[in-house]
Amino acid sequence: MGQAGIRFSGENKLEFIIELRKKVMNYFETNNISKYGNMNIVLQTILMFSIYLVPYFLMMLGIIDSFFGVWLGWIVIGLGNAGVGMVTMHDANHQSFSKNPMVNVWMSKTLFLLGGLPETWQYQHNTLHHGFTNIDGHDEDINPGPFLRFSPHKPLYKAHRFQHFYAWFFYGLMTISWITTKDFKQLYNYKKRGVSLSSNKSHGQLLAILIISKILYYGVFMILPLIILPFAWYWIIVFFLTMHFTSGFILTIIFQTAHVMPTSQYPLPDESGTIENNWAVHQLFTTSDYAPKNKVLSWLVGGLNYQVEHHLFPDISHVHYHKISGIVKIMAQKYNLPYHVQSGFFKAILEHAKMLKKLGRAYSI
């Protein structure tokens, strides 16, 4: 039994995930490699932290001091912000960055450097999104608020008719919401629902940590620039918002092109609270890959273009998804199950836009 009494059927092609897991584990054993991150993820992490922090220090030290140079620097910081989240924090959050649990714990705390609280994001992402993908009322990733309709089960408003035009602006606000109100709202709501976010910290302690971390984050990325950079205060705020708009836009299009697609299903539980498919089969119906042949993109986004593989094997580092994707595809075909994939990233964005347009209108599920 899952969240709020929801459970997945154990009868529909349960043998699929059993055989798939055996074959994937056999791949690692046969090749004598670990399922955790390798030197590749270390290099990715160094690059992303460099992109995130080097422009900041160059600006603070006055090495970059022109108006457009500084503005460009903040855009680059935004790229690094998204990169650290996708490449480092995400794997560590799933305990797949390293075989050393403490390394995963500390690398997952890099979310503090991005302005977020690890405990609330872990519950939203690991428990709700991965556990109940595209299930209305449970997966918070398809509940971005009234301005965007990511599920056919959400109320339909007149403005949604144009969401395939204006959604892209709201995507850029994602991390701005995150660093201002979202963590506080989630912490309050999860406490209200009786959710335990930590085995050794109370909600009161988490609130104190959240407040302190926000103060430190704003101190570093807004107050110090206001004091040091030779520009009017309003330009510093514009730079800061530009940075977050950049990271929010990137993160949102990377994730939403994997779940809000014309191929995506949005199943609801029956009267007994049961979802028709077992959990693994459910992932195939609600998730999509894209650009599997684009190694550069995959490297830069932390393998998140292999969302099918990630959802089936979240405890395996993304550096292995390209190799195991072939196994997943063959097994899906063997059991006559869908394996959704878009050939390119821009093709995936186009399909996502089509789904936004479809969701902006009434249609039969």
PyMOL commands that set and color helices and strands:
alter all, ss='L'
color gray80, all
select helices_A, chain A and resi 3-5+14-30+39-60+67-93+101-114+118-131+140-142+158-171+174-192+203-228+233-256+279-286+295-300+307-312+318-334+345-359
alter helices_A, ss='H'
color red, helices_A
select strands_A, chain A and resi 7-8+274-275+289-290+341-342
alter strands_A, ss='S'
color yellow, strands_A
deselect
rebuild
show_as cartoon
